[in-house]
Amino acid sequence: MINNSGRRKAAIARIYMKDGNGKIEVNNRSFDSYFPLEWHRSSIESPLRITDNYGKFDISVNVRGGGQSGQAEAVRLGIAKALVDLNAELKPTLRAAGFMTRDSRVVERKKSGQKKARKRFQFSKR
C-alpha cells in the first residue's frame, strides 16, 4: 500500500493506493457522488490515464478543507506523487503534464480599511 498527500488552496488530501481494479473512494463515499462534476473527475483520473495505470489500483482518499476544485486538484497531486513513489520512471511524464507541481496560489487576505483584498470603498472628493 502506498500513501501520499496533496494540497491545493486550503484543501489537504491523503491518498491510500493499493493494487486492485480501479475503484476510487473519497471520504468513504463513491467517487461519482463526491465529485458530481465531470471535469473534476477527469482531472483526478488524468495522472492515471496519462501513465496507463487507469483501472490498476484501488484508491482511498481522505480530503478536507477548501472547496470542490481545490479538493479535486489536491487529490490529483496526491495520486501523481503516489504513482512516482511506485515507479520513479513516470516522473518526467507527469512533470511534463504539470501534475507534479503544487499550485501555491491561495486567496489573498482582506486588508483593513478596504472592502476586500484589493477592492476599496468608493472615493469621495467632498
N, C-alpha and C positions, 0 to 999 in steps of 0.2 A: 504494500500500500504506500502510495506517495502522497504527501500532504504539502501544501504550499499556500501562500496567501497573495492577494492582490488588493490594491487600493486605488480609489478614484474619488475625487472631491471628498465627501465625508463618509464614503462607503468603504467598508472593510469586508473582504470575502475570504473565507477559509475553504480550501479545496481539498477533498479527500478522493483520490483516484486509485482504482484497482482494476485488474483485468475483468472483463465482463462482456456484455452485449450492447452497450451504448445507452444504458438508462441514466438519465440525469435527474437528480432530485435536489430541490432548493428549499431549505428550511423545512424539511420533512413534507414538502408538497411537490406535486408533479411540476416539471419544468414548464409545461404549456400553461398551467393555471397561474404560476407565479409571475411569468413574463408573458402577458397576453399579446403584446405587440410583436409582429413577425420580425421586424428589424432588430429588436433586442435579442430574440432567439438566434437569428442568423449571425449576429455579431458574436455571440457567445460560442457558437459552433464553428466559427471560421478558423480558429487555430487548429482544430481537429481536422477540418476538411482540407486545409492547405498542406497539412503534413500526412495526409492519407491515413489518419488514425480514427476517422469517424466510425462509430459502432464497435470499437475495440475495447473501450473502457467504460466501467460504471463510475459515475462521478456523483459525489455527495457534496453539497455546498451549504455552508452556513454564512449568511450575509446579513449585515446590519448597518444601519446608518445611511444617510443620503436618500436619494430618490431612485426611481426605476432606471434611468440612464446611467447614473453613477454606479449603481449596483451591477448593472449588466457589464459595464466596462471593467469593473473590479474583478468580476468573475472571469472575464476574458483574459485579463492579465494573469490571474492565478492559474488558469488552465495552461496558458502558454509557458509559464515558469515551471509547472509540473511536468510538461512534456519535455522541456530541456533537462530537468533532473533525470528523467527516464532515459533520454538519448541526447547527448550533447551535440550530435551532428545536425540536429534540427534547428539549432540556434540561428545560423545565418539566414535560413528561410523565414523564420518567424521575425527576426530583426528587420529583414527587408520589407516585410509586410507591415511593420510598425507595431507588432504585438508585444515586444519585449520592453518597451519604454513606458515608464509610469508617467501619465499625464499629470503634471504638477499644478495645473490651473485650479484654483479654488476661488470661492466667492470673496470679493473684496469687502473689507469691513466698512460699516457705516461710520462716517465722521460726525462729530458733534457740530452743531450749527448748520447742518445740511439735511436735506430730505432723505437722501440715500447715500451711497458711497461716493457718487460723483454729481448727482443732481442737486441743485441748490434751490433755496427758496427764491421766489420772484423778487427781483431787484426793483426798488422804488427810489427814484431820484429825489422826490419830495414827499 
